[in-house]
């Protein structure tokens, strides 16, 4: 079970890294180190990765709660994960 918690912690660490990168991009835009087009393009990629991480954590939690192996959870493609929003 410790391994299971470690995997969740690894996913959360990745979320934290992506959020830090998002904040860094916003700061770069504010300091005019990048333009809005570049910021939007890169932010879009980060948003997809964040959505995939959160989806993976939700899958793992659901599998765990139903007595199944959380390691069966997989990263879903962008179109599937982003489709939840529409």
PDB file of N, CA, C and O in Angstrom:
ATOM      1  N   UNK A   1       0.827  -1.210   0.000  1.00  0.00           N
ATOM      2  CA  UNK A   1       0.000   0.000   0.000  1.00  0.00           C
ATOM      3  C   UNK A   1       0.866   1.267   0.000  1.00  0.00           C
ATOM      4  O   UNK A   1       0.452   2.307  -0.511  1.00  0.00           O
ATOM      5  N   UNK A   2       2.051   1.171   0.568  1.00  0.00           N
ATOM      6  CA  UNK A   2       2.940   2.333   0.579  1.00  0.00           C
ATOM      7  C   UNK A   2       3.313   2.740  -0.838  1.00  0.00           C
ATOM      8  O   UNK A   2       3.401   3.926  -1.153  1.00  0.00           O
ATOM      9  N   UNK A   3       3.533   1.742  -1.687  1.00  0.00           N
ATOM     10  CA  UNK A   3       3.852   2.018  -3.084  1.00  0.00           C
ATOM     11  C   UNK A   3       2.702   2.775  -3.737  1.00  0.00           C
ATOM     12  O   UNK A   3       2.915   3.703  -4.518  1.00  0.00           O
ATOM     13  N   UNK A   4       1.484   2.366  -3.407  1.00  0.00           N
ATOM     14  CA  UNK A   4       0.284   2.997  -3.939  1.00  0.00           C
ATOM     15  C   UNK A   4       0.255   4.480  -3.573  1.00  0.00           C
ATOM     16  O   UNK A   4      -0.017   5.327  -4.424  1.00  0.00           O
ATOM     17  N   UNK A   5       0.532   4.788  -2.321  1.00  0.00           N
ATOM     18  CA  UNK A   5       0.549   6.180  -1.862  1.00  0.00           C
ATOM     19  C   UNK A   5       1.680   6.964  -2.522  1.00  0.00           C
ATOM     20  O   UNK A   5       1.534   8.147  -2.830  1.00  0.00           O
ATOM     21  N   UNK A   6       2.809   6.288  -2.734  1.00  0.00           N
ATOM     22  CA  UNK A   6       3.941   6.948  -3.380  1.00  0.00           C
ATOM     23  C   UNK A   6       3.585   7.363  -4.802  1.00  0.00           C
ATOM     24  O   UNK A   6       3.979   8.439  -5.253  1.00  0.00           O
ATOM     25  N   UNK A   7       2.842   6.514  -5.511  1.00  0.00           N
ATOM     26  CA  UNK A   7       2.461   6.856  -6.881  1.00  0.00           C
ATOM     27  C   UNK A   7       1.545   8.074  -6.891  1.00  0.00           C
ATOM     28  O   UNK A   7       1.686   8.955  -7.739  1.00  0.00           O
ATOM     29  N   UNK A   8       0.606   8.122  -5.948  1.00  0.00           N
ATOM     30  CA  UNK A   8      -0.256   9.300  -5.843  1.00  0.00           C
ATOM     31  C   UNK A   8       0.578  10.536  -5.527  1.00  0.00           C
ATOM     32  O   UNK A   8       0.346  11.609  -6.085  1.00  0.00           O
ATOM     33  N   UNK A   9       1.540  10.382  -4.636  1.00  0.00           N
ATOM     34  CA  UNK A   9       2.411  11.505  -4.269  1.00  0.00           C
ATOM     35  C   UNK A   9       3.230  11.965  -5.473  1.00  0.00           C
ATOM     36  O   UNK A   9       3.448  13.162  -5.660  1.00  0.00           O
ATOM     37  N   UNK A  10       3.684  11.012  -6.288  1.00  0.00           N
ATOM     38  CA  UNK A  10       4.433  11.372  -7.499  1.00  0.00           C
ATOM     39  C   UNK A  10       3.565  12.178  -8.461  1.00  0.00           C
ATOM     40  O   UNK A  10       4.029  13.148  -9.060  1.00  0.00           O
ATOM     41  N   UNK A  11       2.319  11.777  -8.605  1.00  0.00           N
ATOM     42  CA  UNK A  11       1.397  12.499  -9.492  1.00  0.00           C
ATOM     43  C   UNK A  11       1.154  13.900  -8.941  1.00  0.00           C
ATOM     44  O   UNK A  11       1.146  14.872  -9.696  1.00  0.00           O
ATOM     45  N   UNK A  12       0.956  14.007  -7.633  1.00  0.00           N
ATOM     46  CA  UNK A  12       0.748  15.328  -7.015  1.00  0.00           C
ATOM     47  C   UNK A  12       1.990  16.204  -7.145  1.00  0.00           C
ATOM     48  O   UNK A  12       1.879  17.418  -7.321  1.00  0.00           O
ATOM     49  N   UNK A  13       3.166  15.596  -7.060  1.00  0.00           N
ATOM     50  CA  UNK A  13       4.406  16.362  -7.249  1.00  0.00           C
ATOM     51  C   UNK A  13       4.458  16.906  -8.675  1.00  0.00           C
ATOM     52  O   UNK A  13       4.889  18.037  -8.898  1.00  0.00           O
ATOM     53  N   UNK A  14       4.019  16.098  -9.636  1.00  0.00           N
ATOM     54  CA  UNK A  14       3.988  16.565 -11.022  1.00  0.00           C
ATOM     55  C   UNK A  14       2.999  17.718 -11.170  1.00  0.00           C
ATOM     56  O   UNK A  14       3.271  18.680 -11.887  1.00  0.00           O
ATOM     57  N   UNK A  15       1.862  17.626 -10.501  1.00  0.00           N
ATOM     58  CA  UNK A  15       0.877  18.718 -10.523  1.00  0.00           C
ATOM     59  C   UNK A  15       1.524  19.995  -9.998  1.00  0.00           C
ATOM     60  O   UNK A  15       1.375  21.064 -10.590  1.00  0.00           O
ATOM     61  N   UNK A  16       2.241  19.877  -8.887  1.00  0.00           N
ATOM     62  CA  UNK A  16       2.895  21.060  -8.304  1.00  0.00           C
ATOM     63  C   UNK A  16       3.929  21.657  -9.253  1.00  0.00           C
ATOM     64  O   UNK A  16       4.052  22.878  -9.350  1.00  0.00           O
ATOM     65  N   UNK A  17       4.670  20.803  -9.952  1.00  0.00           N
ATOM     66  CA  UNK A  17       5.653  21.294 -10.924  1.00  0.00           C
ATOM     67  C   UNK A  17       4.963  22.037 -12.071  1.00  0.00           C
ATOM     68  O   UNK A  17       5.435  23.084 -12.512  1.00  0.00           O
ATOM     69  N   UNK A  18       3.851  21.491 -12.544  1.00  0.00           N
ATOM     70  CA  UNK A  18       3.121  22.124 -13.644  1.00  0.00           C
ATOM     71  C   UNK A  18       2.538  23.472 -13.208  1.00  0.00           C
ATOM     72  O   UNK A  18       2.555  24.437 -13.973  1.00  0.00           O
ATOM     73  N   UNK A  19       2.027  23.531 -11.983  1.00  0.00           N
ATOM     74  CA  UNK A  19       1.482  24.789 -11.466  1.00  0.00           C
ATOM     75  C   UNK A  19       2.598  25.827 -11.340  1.00  0.00           C
ATOM     76  O   UNK A  19       2.390  26.999 -11.653  1.00  0.00           O
ATOM     77  N   UNK A  20       3.770  25.406 -10.888  1.00  0.00           N
ATOM     78  CA  UNK A  20       4.919  26.328 -10.798  1.00  0.00           C
ATOM     79  C   UNK A  20       5.309  26.840 -12.173  1.00  0.00           C
ATOM     80  O   UNK A  20       5.608  28.022 -12.346  1.00  0.00           O
ATOM     81  N   UNK A  21       5.305  25.943 -13.146  1.00  0.00           N
ATOM     82  CA  UNK A  21       5.635  26.349 -14.510  1.00  0.00           C
ATOM     83  C   UNK A  21       4.597  27.334 -15.046  1.00  0.00           C
ATOM     84  O   UNK A  21       4.936  28.283 -15.753  1.00  0.00           O
ATOM     85  N   UNK A  22       3.336  27.098 -14.704  1.00  0.00           N
ATOM     86  CA  UNK A  22       2.268  28.006 -15.125  1.00  0.00           C
ATOM     87  C   UNK A  22       2.501  29.398 -14.532  1.00  0.00           C
ATOM     88  O   UNK A  22       2.367  30.402 -15.230  1.00  0.00           O
ATOM     89  N   UNK A  23       2.844  29.453 -13.262  1.00  0.00           N
ATOM     90  CA  UNK A  23       3.116  30.741 -12.604  1.00  0.00           C
ATOM     91  C   UNK A  23       4.324  31.427 -13.228  1.00  0.00           C
ATOM     92  O   UNK A  23       4.339  32.648 -13.385  1.00  0.00           O
ATOM     93  N   UNK A  24       5.321  30.649 -13.578  1.00  0.00           N
ATOM     94  CA  UNK A  24       6.526  31.183 -14.213  1.00  0.00           C
ATOM     95  C   UNK A  24       6.183  31.817 -15.572  1.00  0.00           C
ATOM     96  O   UNK A  24       6.676  32.892 -15.913  1.00  0.00           O
ATOM     97  N   UNK A  25       5.326  31.125 -16.335  1.00  0.00           N
ATOM     98  CA  UNK A  25       4.918  31.673 -17.636  1.00  0.00           C
ATOM     99  C   UNK A  25       4.196  33.006 -17.474  1.00  0.00           C
ATOM    100  O   UNK A  25       4.444  33.954 -18.218  1.00  0.00           O
ATOM    101  N   UNK A  26       3.310  33.063 -16.505  1.00  0.00           N
ATOM    102  CA  UNK A  26       2.568  34.313 -16.276  1.00  0.00           C
ATOM    103  C   UNK A  26       3.510  35.446 -15.878  1.00  0.00           C
ATOM    104  O   UNK A  26       3.327  36.590 -16.295  1.00  0.00           O
ATOM    105  N   UNK A  27       4.515  35.123 -15.073  1.00  0.00           N
ATOM    106  CA  UNK A  27       5.501  36.132 -14.681  1.00  0.00           C
ATOM    107  C   UNK A  27       6.320  36.589 -15.882  1.00  0.00           C
ATOM    108  O   UNK A  27       6.616  37.776 -16.021  1.00  0.00           O
ATOM    109  N   UNK A  28       6.690  35.640 -16.758  1.00  0.00           N
ATOM    110  CA  UNK A  28       7.456  35.993 -17.951  1.00  0.00           C
ATOM    111  C   UNK A  28       6.650  36.918 -18.858  1.00  0.00           C
ATOM    112  O   UNK A  28       7.194  37.851 -19.449  1.00  0.00           O
ATOM    113  N   UNK A  29       5.358  36.656 -18.962  1.00  0.00           N
ATOM    114  CA  UNK A  29       4.505  37.535 -19.770  1.00  0.00           C
ATOM    115  C   UNK A  29       4.469  38.932 -19.143  1.00  0.00           C
ATOM    116  O   UNK A  29       4.600  39.942 -19.835  1.00  0.00           O
ATOM    117  N   UNK A  30       4.292  38.967 -17.848  1.00  0.00           N
ATOM    118  CA  UNK A  30       4.229  40.244 -17.136  1.00  0.00           C
ATOM    119  C   UNK A  30       5.518  41.047 -17.321  1.00  0.00           C
ATOM    120  O   UNK A  30       5.486  42.274 -17.415  1.00  0.00           O
ATOM    121  N   UNK A  31       6.640  40.351 -17.371  1.00  0.00           N
ATOM    122  CA  UNK A  31       7.929  41.018 -17.550  1.00  0.00           C
ATOM    123  C   UNK A  31       8.324  41.128 -19.022  1.00  0.00           C
ATOM    124  O   UNK A  31       9.450  41.501 -19.351  1.00  0.00           O
ATOM    125  N   UNK A  32       7.388  40.799 -19.888  1.00  0.00           N
ATOM    126  CA  UNK A  32       7.563  40.901 -21.340  1.00  0.00           C
ATOM    127  C   UNK A  32       8.725  40.047 -21.872  1.00  0.00           C
ATOM    128  O   UNK A  32       9.381  40.403 -22.851  1.00  0.00           O
ATOM    129  N   UNK A  33       8.958  38.917 -21.203  1.00  0.00           N
ATOM    130  CA  UNK A  33       9.996  37.987 -21.670  1.00  0.00           C
ATOM    131  C   UNK A  33       9.436  37.079 -22.770  1.00  0.00           C
ATOM    132  O   UNK A  33      10.180  36.531 -23.583  1.00  0.00           O
ATOM    133  N   UNK A  34       8.104  36.934 -22.774  1.00  0.00           N
ATOM    134  CA  UNK A  34       7.413  36.193 -23.838  1.00  0.00           C
ATOM    135  C   UNK A  34       6.185  36.995 -24.224  1.00  0.00           C
ATOM    136  O   UNK A  34       5.729  37.849 -23.464  1.00  0.00           O
ATOM    137  N   UNK A  35       5.643  36.719 -25.416  1.00  0.00           N
ATOM    138  CA  UNK A  35       4.434  37.426 -25.814  1.00  0.00           C
ATOM    139  C   UNK A  35       3.203  36.585 -25.469  1.00  0.00           C
ATOM    140  O   UNK A  35       3.320  35.428 -25.067  1.00  0.00           O
ATOM    141  N   UNK A  36       2.020  37.186 -25.634  1.00  0.00           N
ATOM    142  CA  UNK A  36       0.773  36.509 -25.267  1.00  0.00           C
ATOM    143  C   UNK A  36       0.543  35.235 -26.059  1.00  0.00           C
ATOM    144  O   UNK A  36       0.027  34.255 -25.522  1.00  0.00           O
ATOM    145  N   UNK A  37       0.918  35.238 -27.323  1.00  0.00           N
ATOM    146  CA  UNK A  37       0.730  34.053 -28.160  1.00  0.00           C
ATOM    147  C   UNK A  37       1.521  32.882 -27.599  1.00  0.00           C
ATOM    148  O   UNK A  37       1.009  31.769 -27.480  1.00  0.00           O
ATOM    149  N   UNK A  38       2.768  33.148 -27.258  1.00  0.00           N
ATOM    150  CA  UNK A  38       3.621  32.102 -26.681  1.00  0.00           C
ATOM    151  C   UNK A  38       3.070  31.633 -25.336  1.00  0.00           C
ATOM    152  O   UNK A  38       3.033  30.436 -25.052  1.00  0.00           O
ATOM    153  N   UNK A  39       2.642  32.590 -24.514  1.00  0.00           N
ATOM    154  CA  UNK A  39       2.093  32.237 -23.208  1.00  0.00           C
ATOM    155  C   UNK A  39       0.870  31.346 -23.375  1.00  0.00           C
ATOM    156  O   UNK A  39       0.762  30.313 -22.713  1.00  0.00           O
ATOM    157  N   UNK A  40      -0.049  31.731 -24.248  1.00  0.00           N
ATOM    158  CA  UNK A  40      -1.279  30.954 -24.451  1.00  0.00           C
ATOM    159  C   UNK A  40      -0.973  29.552 -24.967  1.00  0.00           C
ATOM    160  O   UNK A  40      -1.579  28.575 -24.527  1.00  0.00           O
ATOM    161  N   UNK A  41      -0.041  29.460 -25.891  1.00  0.00           N
ATOM    162  CA  UNK A  41       0.312  28.156 -26.455  1.00  0.00           C
ATOM    163  C   UNK A  41       0.873  27.236 -25.366  1.00  0.00           C
ATOM    164  O   UNK A  41       0.479  26.076 -25.246  1.00  0.00           O
ATOM    165  N   UNK A  42       1.787  27.776 -24.592  1.00  0.00           N
ATOM    166  CA  UNK A  42       2.413  26.966 -23.551  1.00  0.00           C
ATOM    167  C   UNK A  42       1.454  26.680 -22.401  1.00  0.00           C
ATOM    168  O   UNK A  42       1.483  25.593 -21.823  1.00  0.00           O
ATOM    169  N   UNK A  43       0.609  27.644 -22.067  1.00  0.00           N
ATOM    170  CA  UNK A  43      -0.373  27.412 -21.013  1.00  0.00           C
ATOM    171  C   UNK A  43      -1.357  26.313 -21.404  1.00  0.00           C
ATOM    172  O   UNK A  43      -1.752  25.495 -20.573  1.00  0.00           O
ATOM    173  N   UNK A  44      -1.744  26.304 -22.667  1.00  0.00           N
ATOM    174  CA  UNK A  44      -2.672  25.273 -23.141  1.00  0.00           C
ATOM    175  C   UNK A  44      -2.075  23.883 -22.919  1.00  0.00           C
ATOM    176  O   UNK A  44      -2.771  22.972 -22.469  1.00  0.00           O
ATOM    177  N   UNK A  45      -0.811  23.721 -23.227  1.00  0.00           N
ATOM    178  CA  UNK A  45      -0.147  22.440 -23.002  1.00  0.00           C
ATOM    179  C   UNK A  45      -0.112  22.059 -21.528  1.00  0.00           C
ATOM    180  O   UNK A  45      -0.322  20.900 -21.170  1.00  0.00           O
ATOM    181  N   UNK A  46       0.157  23.045 -20.680  1.00  0.00           N
ATOM    182  CA  UNK A  46       0.178  22.794 -19.235  1.00  0.00           C
ATOM    183  C   UNK A  46      -1.202  22.410 -18.721  1.00  0.00           C
ATOM    184  O   UNK A  46      -1.335  21.508 -17.894  1.00  0.00           O
ATOM    185  N   UNK A  47      -2.228  23.100 -19.214  1.00  0.00           N
ATOM    186  CA  UNK A  47      -3.590  22.806 -18.776  1.00  0.00           C
ATOM    187  C   UNK A  47      -3.982  21.371 -19.113  1.00  0.00           C
ATOM    188  O   UNK A  47      -4.617  20.688 -18.309  1.00  0.00           O
ATOM    189  N   UNK A  48      -3.603  20.921 -20.299  1.00  0.00           N
ATOM    190  CA  UNK A  48      -3.911  19.540 -20.702  1.00  0.00           C
ATOM    191  C   UNK A  48      -3.202  18.563 -19.766  1.00  0.00           C
ATOM    192  O   UNK A  48      -3.807  17.601 -19.292  1.00  0.00           O
ATOM    193  N   UNK A  49      -1.919  18.810 -19.503  1.00  0.00           N
ATOM    194  CA  UNK A  49      -1.167  17.923 -18.619  1.00  0.00           C
ATOM    195  C   UNK A  49      -1.759  17.907 -17.209  1.00  0.00           C
ATOM    196  O   UNK A  49      -1.843  16.854 -16.577  1.00  0.00           O
ATOM    197  N   UNK A  50      -2.168  19.077 -16.722  1.00  0.00           N
ATOM    198  CA  UNK A  50      -2.800  19.140 -15.398  1.00  0.00           C
ATOM    199  C   UNK A  50      -4.108  18.356 -15.383  1.00  0.00           C
ATOM    200  O   UNK A  50      -4.367  17.601 -14.445  1.00  0.00           O
ATOM    201  N   UNK A  51      -4.926  18.527 -16.405  1.00  0.00           N
ATOM    202  CA  UNK A  51      -6.189  17.792 -16.480  1.00  0.00           C
ATOM    203  C   UNK A  51      -5.938  16.292 -16.508  1.00  0.00           C
ATOM    204  O   UNK A  51      -6.679  15.526 -15.890  1.00  0.00           O
ATOM    205  N   UNK A  52      -4.903  15.867 -17.218  1.00  0.00           N
ATOM    206  CA  UNK A  52      -4.570  14.442 -17.280  1.00  0.00           C
ATOM    207  C   UNK A  52      -4.120  13.926 -15.908  1.00  0.00           C
ATOM    208  O   UNK A  52      -4.478  12.814 -15.519  1.00  0.00           O
ATOM    209  N   UNK A  53      -3.351  14.715 -15.187  1.00  0.00           N
ATOM    210  CA  UNK A  53      -2.915  14.314 -13.848  1.00  0.00           C
ATOM    211  C   UNK A  53      -4.104  14.179 -12.903  1.00  0.00           C
ATOM    212  O   UNK A  53      -4.228  13.183 -12.190  1.00  0.00           O
ATOM    213  N   UNK A  54      -4.974  15.182 -12.899  1.00  0.00           N
ATOM    214  CA  UNK A  54      -6.145  15.121 -12.017  1.00  0.00           C
ATOM    215  C   UNK A  54      -7.053  13.956 -12.388  1.00  0.00           C
ATOM    216  O   UNK A  54      -7.602  13.292 -11.508  1.00  0.00           O
ATOM    217  N   UNK A  55      -7.215  13.704 -13.681  1.00  0.00           N
ATOM    218  CA  UNK A  55      -8.020  12.577 -14.128  1.00  0.00           C
ATOM    219  C   UNK A  55      -7.409  11.260 -13.649  1.00  0.00           C
ATOM    220  O   UNK A  55      -8.127  10.370 -13.193  1.00  0.00           O
ATOM    221  N   UNK A  56      -6.093  11.137 -13.752  1.00  0.00           N
ATOM    222  CA  UNK A  56      -5.409   9.929 -13.315  1.00  0.00           C
ATOM    223  C   UNK A  56      -5.608   9.712 -11.815  1.00  0.00           C
ATOM    224  O   UNK A  56      -5.856   8.588 -11.378  1.00  0.00           O
ATOM    225  N   UNK A  57      -5.500  10.772 -11.035  1.00  0.00           N
ATOM    226  CA  UNK A  57      -5.732  10.657  -9.593  1.00  0.00           C
ATOM    227  C   UNK A  57      -7.176  10.240  -9.302  1.00  0.00           C
ATOM    228  O   UNK A  57      -7.412   9.418  -8.417  1.00  0.00           O
ATOM    229  N   UNK A  58      -8.139  10.797 -10.035  1.00  0.00           N
ATOM    230  CA  UNK A  58      -9.552  10.410  -9.841  1.00  0.00           C
ATOM    231  C   UNK A  58      -9.754   8.938 -10.180  1.00  0.00           C
ATOM    232  O   UNK A  58     -10.449   8.221  -9.460  1.00  0.00           O
ATOM    233  N   UNK A  59      -9.149   8.490 -11.274  1.00  0.00           N
ATOM    234  CA  UNK A  59      -9.255   7.079 -11.653  1.00  0.00           C
ATOM    235  C   UNK A  59      -8.676   6.183 -10.559  1.00  0.00           C
ATOM    236  O   UNK A  59      -9.284   5.184 -10.174  1.00  0.00           O
ATOM    237  N   UNK A  60      -7.503   6.550 -10.069  1.00  0.00           N
ATOM    238  CA  UNK A  60      -6.848   5.744  -9.029  1.00  0.00           C
ATOM    239  C   UNK A  60      -7.701   5.682  -7.775  1.00  0.00           C
ATOM    240  O   UNK A  60      -7.828   4.623  -7.159  1.00  0.00           O
ATOM    241  N   UNK A  61      -8.282   6.804  -7.396  1.00  0.00           N
ATOM    242  CA  UNK A  61      -9.138   6.849  -6.209  1.00  0.00           C
ATOM    243  C   UNK A  61     -10.372   5.961  -6.401  1.00  0.00           C
ATOM    244  O   UNK A  61     -10.745   5.207  -5.503  1.00  0.00           O
ATOM    245  N   UNK A  62     -10.993   6.056  -7.562  1.00  0.00           N
ATOM    246  CA  UNK A  62     -12.190   5.258  -7.836  1.00  0.00           C
ATOM    247  C   UNK A  62     -11.867   3.766  -7.824  1.00  0.00           C
ATOM    248  O   UNK A  62     -12.620   2.970  -7.264  1.00  0.00           O
ATOM    249  N   UNK A  63     -10.759   3.391  -8.435  1.00  0.00           N
ATOM    250  CA  UNK A  63     -10.364   1.980  -8.435  1.00  0.00           C
ATOM    251  C   UNK A  63     -10.089   1.491  -7.013  1.00  0.00           C
ATOM    252  O   UNK A  63     -10.508   0.400  -6.628  1.00  0.00           O
ATOM    253  N   UNK A  64      -9.385   2.309  -6.246  1.00  0.00           N
ATOM    254  CA  UNK A  64      -9.059   1.951  -4.866  1.00  0.00           C
ATOM    255  C   UNK A  64     -10.344   1.787  -4.041  1.00  0.00           C
ATOM    256  O   UNK A  64     -10.474   0.833  -3.274  1.00  0.00           O
ATOM    257  N   UNK A  65     -11.286   2.716  -4.204  1.00  0.00           N
ATOM    258  CA  UNK A  65     -12.530   2.676  -3.423  1.00  0.00           C
ATOM    259  C   UNK A  65     -13.409   1.484  -3.762  1.00  0.00           C
ATOM    260  O   UNK A  65     -14.232   1.068  -2.947  1.00  0.00           O
ATOM    261  N   UNK A  66     -13.241   0.931  -4.958  1.00  0.00           N
ATOM    262  CA  UNK A  66     -14.047  -0.227  -5.355  1.00  0.00           C
ATOM    263  C   UNK A  66     -13.267  -1.529  -5.215  1.00  0.00           C
ATOM    264  O   UNK A  66     -13.670  -2.563  -5.747  1.00  0.00           O
ATOM    265  N   UNK A  67     -12.137  -1.471  -4.490  1.00  0.00           N
ATOM    266  CA  UNK A  67     -11.362  -2.662  -4.208  1.00  0.00           C
ATOM    267  C   UNK A  67     -10.524  -3.164  -5.370  1.00  0.00           C
ATOM    268  O   UNK A  67     -10.042  -4.297  -5.347  1.00  0.00           O
ATOM    269  N   UNK A  68     -10.347  -2.333  -6.379  1.00  0.00           N
ATOM    270  CA  UNK A  68      -9.545  -2.720  -7.531  1.00  0.00           C
ATOM    271  C   UNK A  68      -8.136  -2.127  -7.420  1.00  0.00           C
ATOM    272  O   UNK A  68      -7.856  -1.311  -6.541  1.00  0.00           O
ATOM    273  N   UNK A  69      -7.281  -2.548  -8.310  1.00  0.00           N
ATOM    274  CA  UNK A  69      -5.889  -2.106  -8.310  1.00  0.00           C
ATOM    275  C   UNK A  69      -5.781  -0.715  -8.936  1.00  0.00           C
ATOM    276  O   UNK A  69      -6.063  -0.556 -10.124  1.00  0.00           O
ATOM    277  N   UNK A  70      -5.379   0.288  -8.165  1.00  0.00           N
ATOM    278  CA  UNK A  70      -5.259   1.652  -8.707  1.00  0.00           C
ATOM    279  C   UNK A  70      -4.219   1.758  -9.819  1.00  0.00           C
ATOM    280  O   UNK A  70      -4.245   2.702 -10.610  1.00  0.00           O
ATOM    281  N   UNK A  71      -3.299   0.783  -9.881  1.00  0.00           N
ATOM    282  CA  UNK A  71      -2.297   0.804 -10.941  1.00  0.00           C
ATOM    283  C   UNK A  71      -2.890   0.491 -12.313  1.00  0.00           C
ATOM    284  O   UNK A  71      -2.201   0.602 -13.327  1.00  0.00           O
ATOM    285  N   UNK A  72      -4.155   0.104 -12.347  1.00  0.00           N
ATOM    286  CA  UNK A  72      -4.839  -0.110 -13.628  1.00  0.00           C
ATOM    287  C   UNK A  72      -5.210   1.209 -14.290  1.00  0.00           C
ATOM    288  O   UNK A  72      -5.533   1.241 -15.477  1.00  0.00           O
ATOM    289  N   UNK A  73      -5.166   2.297 -13.529  1.00  0.00           N
ATOM    290  CA  UNK A  73      -5.476   3.622 -14.075  1.00  0.00           C
ATOM    291  C   UNK A  73      -4.426   3.999 -15.107  1.00  0.00           C
ATOM    292  O   UNK A  73      -3.243   3.695 -14.949  1.00  0.00           O
ATOM    293  N   UNK A  74      -4.868   4.657 -16.151  1.00  0.00           N
ATOM    294  CA  UNK A  74      -3.945   5.071 -17.209  1.00  0.00           C
ATOM    295  C   UNK A  74      -4.193   6.537 -17.566  1.00  0.00           C
ATOM    296  O   UNK A  74      -5.282   7.073 -17.363  1.00  0.00           O
ATOM    297  N   UNK A  75      -3.153   7.162 -18.101  1.00  0.00           N
ATOM    298  CA  UNK A  75      -3.296   8.539 -18.578  1.00  0.00           C
ATOM    299  C   UNK A  75      -4.151   8.485 -19.844  1.00  0.00           C
ATOM    300  O   UNK A  75      -3.820   7.792 -20.806  1.00  0.00           O
ATOM    301  N   UNK A  76      -5.235   9.216 -19.822  1.00  0.00           N
ATOM    302  CA  UNK A  76      -6.124   9.225 -20.980  1.00  0.00           C
ATOM    303  C   UNK A  76      -5.682  10.287 -21.981  1.00  0.00           C
ATOM    304  O   UNK A  76      -5.060  11.282 -21.610  1.00  0.00           O
ATOM    305  N   UNK A  77      -6.008  10.066 -23.255  1.00  0.00           N
ATOM    306  CA  UNK A  77      -5.627  11.033 -24.289  1.00  0.00           C
ATOM    307  C   UNK A  77      -6.276  12.400 -24.056  1.00  0.00           C
ATOM    308  O   UNK A  77      -7.322  12.512 -23.416  1.00  0.00           O
ATOM    309  N   UNK A  78      -5.630  13.422 -24.587  1.00  0.00           N
ATOM    310  CA  UNK A  78      -6.115  14.803 -24.431  1.00  0.00           C
ATOM    311  C   UNK A  78      -7.579  14.941 -24.830  1.00  0.00           C
ATOM    312  O   UNK A  78      -8.364  15.542 -24.097  1.00  0.00           O
ATOM    313  N   UNK A  79      -7.954  14.393 -25.978  1.00  0.00           N
ATOM    314  CA  UNK A  79      -9.327  14.563 -26.444  1.00  0.00           C
ATOM    315  C   UNK A  79     -10.331  13.975 -25.484  1.00  0.00           C
ATOM    316  O   UNK A  79     -11.426  14.516 -25.331  1.00  0.00           O
ATOM    317  N   UNK A  80      -9.990  12.885 -24.837  1.00  0.00           N
ATOM    318  CA  UNK A  80     -10.899  12.258 -23.876  1.00  0.00           C
ATOM    319  C   UNK A  80     -10.997  13.078 -22.601  1.00  0.00           C
ATOM    320  O   UNK A  80     -12.093  13.343 -22.108  1.00  0.00           O
ATOM    321  N   UNK A  81      -9.859  13.478 -22.073  1.00  0.00           N
ATOM    322  CA  UNK A  81      -9.832  14.248 -20.823  1.00  0.00           C
ATOM    323  C   UNK A  81     -10.474  15.628 -21.031  1.00  0.00           C
ATOM    324  O   UNK A  81     -11.271  16.075 -20.206  1.00  0.00           O
ATOM    325  N   UNK A  82     -10.128  16.286 -22.119  1.00  0.00           N
ATOM    326  CA  UNK A  82     -10.670  17.620 -22.398  1.00  0.00           C
ATOM    327  C   UNK A  82     -12.146  17.548 -22.763  1.00  0.00           C
ATOM    328  O   UNK A  82     -12.866  18.536 -22.616  1.00  0.00           O
ATOM    329  N   UNK A  83     -12.606  16.401 -23.235  1.00  0.00           N
ATOM    330  CA  UNK A  83     -14.015  16.223 -23.585  1.00  0.00           C
ATOM    331  C   UNK A  83     -14.937  16.320 -22.386  1.00  0.00           C
ATOM    332  O   UNK A  83     -16.131  16.579 -22.540  1.00  0.00           O
ATOM    333  N   UNK A  84     -14.382  16.110 -21.161  1.00  0.00           N
ATOM    334  CA  UNK A  84     -15.202  16.213 -19.962  1.00  0.00           C
ATOM    335  C   UNK A  84     -15.722  17.627 -19.768  1.00  0.00           C
ATOM    336  O   UNK A  84     -16.784  17.838 -19.182  1.00  0.00           O
ATOM    337  N   UNK A  85     -14.960  18.590 -20.269  1.00  0.00           N
ATOM    338  CA  UNK A  85     -15.310  19.989 -20.044  1.00  0.00           C
ATOM    339  C   UNK A  85     -16.438  20.448 -20.953  1.00  0.00           C
ATOM    340  O   UNK A  85     -17.173  21.373 -20.606  1.00  0.00           O
ATOM    341  N   UNK A  86     -16.584  19.823 -22.099  1.00  0.00           N
ATOM    342  CA  UNK A  86     -17.556  20.259 -23.075  1.00  0.00           C
ATOM    343  C   UNK A  86     -18.815  19.579 -22.907  1.00  0.00           C
ATOM    344  O   UNK A  86     -19.758  19.831 -23.657  1.00  0.00           O
TER     345      UNK A  86
END
